[in-house]
């Protein structure tokens, strides 16, 4: 551990301050030819810089770079262009037009794909489209192949249900937001990350630990915010096709329009099933047969930073079917029978979302956010029938005020309301002989009004930024809960960010959607007591250091987080091999997470990133420390990207190494159903090559290059309708090596004359 820590702390603390805090980039013409000797100036200031022989520049940041977007002017040979900058922490390319007419061009960072924002008081990792193109990224869960903070984890291999883990804890403890709205919750949690295609995403923001109270009381260990593309930013038309070696097809098309005050973005998506594969000869398919159709449309009226009215309203509809199980399973004839074991999931999910704002002036604004999500699901898990309906409505009314000297302090206050109904019906087919006792109808209704306030303080020209927030929510069953959180950022020098955070969070349990193994296995369920809301507090510190070695821009980060639960729920699978006991756990339950990461970028040609994660996630029970199962204590990531001159070719590779994981206790099982206490360590690698043409990008790649597979992960596969059957015992990849090919097509957006 000392050998691992030393170089990171050296890079963060001891490396001398080689550069003043600057905004880095390159000026080119429309054909991507660098322009040496060009002048770049912050609009409205005298702060400027000249580009070197490669067209690159380092422009000192303006005194108070907190109000984005900022304007920057580029001047070359009599031509002058103005650009809009919405992130100061990345390397940008300013492509000048060939005319001398003043134009305004919005340039998005498409090169440095993943970075830590230098502006946010909370450490925020931003993943943009350049990063998403480095892997297949068919859905949201696949967007983290080159990241170390978020770990996609399969919760049911037969239907390929996944969750997104942060700090080694279940995905239920971090909050997933779409456009700032909590649309993935409850019933939509089980398959929600799979229904969002990666092609329609503009960027993803990832926060670890305590975060803002504005979006709710959840997000106990982190927050993932997804920002879909919009008509004012996206190309007029894009199309994406991907086919893998299993025969799966993913097709996407999107259309963007922009009028004087209106923009519109329409995205269409479908996934079509592949063939039937059973490489380990256990009669069960290695991957489910997935069919999905979805449509997404978002209209926006004016920009939020303009005075007066602004709004967006959107709608999405998802229709999905997943079929997994034995190779000879026919859902038309075998559902609820012992002819063959199968799992089928069918659901429809319509949703609507909106945000309406009125900006009185530069310092006053009021906003109303709202969403409604519905899902109707019908499913069979062997001889267990599970049907469910969910209705989830959310509203948030918020007032924002800039106050104090120079209007640098920001206050947000508001009220929120959540209405949630989940109706579930569980039954067993007549052929079931296990004598399970939890059949019946279950209904949960929640009505939760809340109030919140949060202030962002700026001191000493933003060397200190302090966020303090608190909210109070009233649950119709459990009463009042207070949620305080605070975050602090300090810049001892321009290239070093030190951050700390502490806060609490709570959530109610959605038993079956969040614990699919309860439905897919053969265990009976014992309800020992009524479940109370889970509650935890989280504290963390992190440091980010930016420096240069020659022309290599380097960023080193170190994170340390501690989570402590006051009440937690997890099904007890260890006490009895035939039962899952449902009870609250108020004993000692802890999570300690350390992450070290070093990234480097050189001249837009080469990007390198390596990261190490250590996770100590455990609970104390009967005087013993019990590690959380299916959670590697050690994990290493390496990512490399290389682009040829002109960026016509791009080569990407990533390597994940996972250490041993504790497995559930099977000592009480019959001998043929016992497994080791720990898994093997293993590595998974992925490669991709991309060729850029005028309107097409062609790409091909391979995931799980070394073809590592966990052999026969299903306990009791020989007798799927008998005691001991458990398909939730996967700790590693089960589908093996996957090749894929595809293309991206786009019609470029023309620059608009002012």
Residue, then its C-alpha position, 0 to 999 in steps of 0.5 A: x500500500x505504501x508503494x501505491x500511495x507514495x507516487x500519488x501523494x508526491x504528484x499531488x502535494x510535492x510537485x512544484x507549481x509549474x504553471x499558473x492556473x490557465x485555460x488550455x487549448x488550440x486554435x485551428x482553421x476549419x480543416x483542423x490546421x493549427x494557426x500559430x501566432x493567433x491571439x486569444x482574449x477573454x471577451x470584455x477584458x485585456x487578458x490574452x495570449x498568443x498561440x505557439x507553433x502548434x496553435x496551442x495556448x495557455x490563457x490565464x483564467x479571468x478573476x471570477x470564472x464562476x458564471x458559465x458560459x464565458x466568451x473568448x475571442x480568437x483573432x488571426x490574420x484579420x479574422x475574428x471569431x467568438x466562442x462560448x466556453x462551458x467548461x474551463x477544466x478541459x483542453x478545447x479546440x477553437x476552429x476559426x471560420x475563414x471570414x472576417x465577419x464576427x461570428x459566435x460559435x459554441x464549441x463542445x469539448x470533444x477531445x479530453x473525454x473525462x475530466x474533473x471540473x475545476x469550477x465545482x465545489x463538489x468533486x465532479x467527474x465529467x464524462x463527455x461524448x469523446x469518452x463515450x466513443x471509446x467503448x461500445x456504450x450501448x446503454x448507460x451501464x456500458x458508459x463506465x467501461x473506462x472509469x474507475x468511480x462507478x462499477x456496473x454490476x450484474x444482479x441477475x445474469x439470466x435477464x442481465x439486470x444491472x446496477x451502478x455501484x459507487x464506493x462498493x455499495x449497492x446502486x440503491x445508495x447512489x442517486x441517478x438523475x436524468x436532466x436533474x430529475x429522479x426518474x430511475x427509482x423503485x420498479x424502474x431501478x431494476x432495468x432503468x440503466x439499460x433503457x438509456x442508450x449511450x448515443x443520446x447522452x451529451x455528458x454524465x456527471x459523477x459525484x462521490x459522497x455527500x452532495x447537494x440537497x436540492x434533488x432530494x434526501x437520497x444519494x447517500x454515497x454519490x450521485x450520477x446525473x445524466x444529461x441527454x443531448x439537445x436540439x441546440x447542441x446536437x447535429x441535425x441528424x445522427x445515426x448509429x448501428x452496432x452489431x456484436x458477435x452474439x448477433x445482437x443489434x443496436x440501432x439509433x437515430x436522432x434528429x435535432x432542430x433549432x429555431x429562433x427561440x425553440x430547439x427540439x431533439x428526437x431520439x429513436x432506439x431499438x435493440x434486437x436479440x441475438x442468437x442462443x449461446x451456451x458456451x459452458x454447456x449448463x443448458x442455460x443461455x449465456x445472455x438473454x434475448x433482448x428486444x427494446x423500442x424507445x423514443x425520446x423527445x425534448x423541446x426547449x424554449x429559450x436558454x435558462x440564462x436569458x431574462x424572462x421565460x425559459x422552459x423545456x418539456x420532454x417525453x419518453x416511452x420504452x417497450x422492452x422484453x427480456x427472455x432468459x433461461x434454458x436454451x429450449x425454453x419457449x415463452x409461449x408454451x413454457x411460462x409457469x410450467x416445468x417443461x423448461x426453466x425460463x425468465x421473461x420480463x415485459x414492461x411498458x414505461x411512459x414518462x414525461x418531464x419538464x422544467x419551467x423558469x423565469x429569470x427576473x434579472x441576472x441575480x433572481x430566478x425561479x424554477x419549477x421541475x416536474x416529472x411523472x413516470x409509469x411502468x407496467x411490468x409482467x414477468x415470470x421467474x421460473x414458476x414465480x409470477x411477478x406483476x407490478x405497476x408503479x406510478x411516480x410523480x415528482x415536483x420541485x419549486x426552487x428560487x435562486x438568488x445571488x446576493x452579497x458583495x459583487x453578488x457572488x453568494x448564491x442562495x437556493x430555497x424551495x419545496x418539493x413533493x413526491x408521490x409514489x405508488x407501487x403495486x405488486x402481485x406474486x404468485x406461484x404456478x400449480x407445478x411449484x412444489x417448494x412450499x414458499x409462503x410469500x405469494x400475495x399482493x403488496x402495495x406501497x404508497x408514499x407521499x413526501x413533501x419537503x423543504x430545502x435551503x442551500x447556500x454557496x459562499x465564495x471567499x477570497x476570490x474563490x480560493x474558498x467555496x463553501x456549500x451548506x444545505x439542509x432539507x426536511x422531509x415528511x414521510x406519510x408513514x415514518x414522519x420527519x427526517x432532516x438531511x444536512x450536508x456541507x461541502x468545502x473547496x480550498x485552492x491553496x495554489x491555482x493548480x491544487x484543489x482540496x475538497x471535503x464533504x460530510x452529510x447524511x441521507x436516507x431512503x425507503x426500501x423497494x424490496x423486490x425490484x431492488x433485490x431480484x435474487x429474492x424472486x429468481x431463486x428457490x428460497x422462501x422469504x421470512x419477514x422478521x419485522x417491518x422495514x424502516x428507512x435506511x439511513x447513513x452518513x458519509x464523509x470524504x476528502x479528496x485532492x486534485x493536482x494539475x501540472x505539466x511535464x513538458x507538453x504533457x498535461x497531468x492530473x493526479x487525484x486522491x479520494x478517501x471516503x467513509x460511510x457509516x450506516x445507522x440502519x441498513x437492510x440486506x436479505x440474510x442469505x447465510x443463516x439458512x440455505x432455504x430462506x432469506x430473512x428480511x430484517x433491519x440491521x442496526x449494528x455496525x455497517x461500514x464502507x471505506x473507499x480509497x481511490x488514486x488516479x493519474x491521467x496524462x494528455x499530450x497534444x491531443x494525440x495521446x491520453x493515459x489514465x490509471x487508477x487504483x481502488x481499495x474498498x473495505x465494505x463490511x458489517x460486524x455480526x456476532x463479533x465477526x467482521x463480514x465483508x460484503x459479497x461480490x465486491x472486490x477489495x482491490x481494483x486497478x484500471x488502465x486506459x490509453x487513447x492514441x490519435x493519428x495526426x488529423x485524428x483520422x484514426x483513433x485507437x483505444x484500450x482499457x484493462x480492468x484487474x479485479x481482486x478476490x471477492x468474498x462469496x456468500x456462505x454456502x457451507x450449509x448447502x448440500x455438498x454439490x451446491x457448495x462454493x469457495x469462500x472467495x472468487x479468483x482474481x481476474x482481468x478484463x480488457x477491451x480494445x477499439x479502433x475508429x476511423x473518421x471519414x467525412x460524415x461517417x465514423x467506422x469502428x470495431x472492437x472487442x470486449x473481454x479480449x482474454x475471454x475470461x468467463x466464470x464457469x457455470x455460475x448458476x447453483x443447482x442448474x441441473x435441477x432448476x425447480x428444486x431447492x438450492x437453485x440460485x442464478x444470482x451467484x455471478x462474480x465475474x463475466x459470464x458471456x465471454x469475449x465479444x467482438x463488435x462492429x458499427x458506424x456513426x453517421x452525422x450531418x454536421x451543424x452549420x455555424x450560424x451568422x449573428 
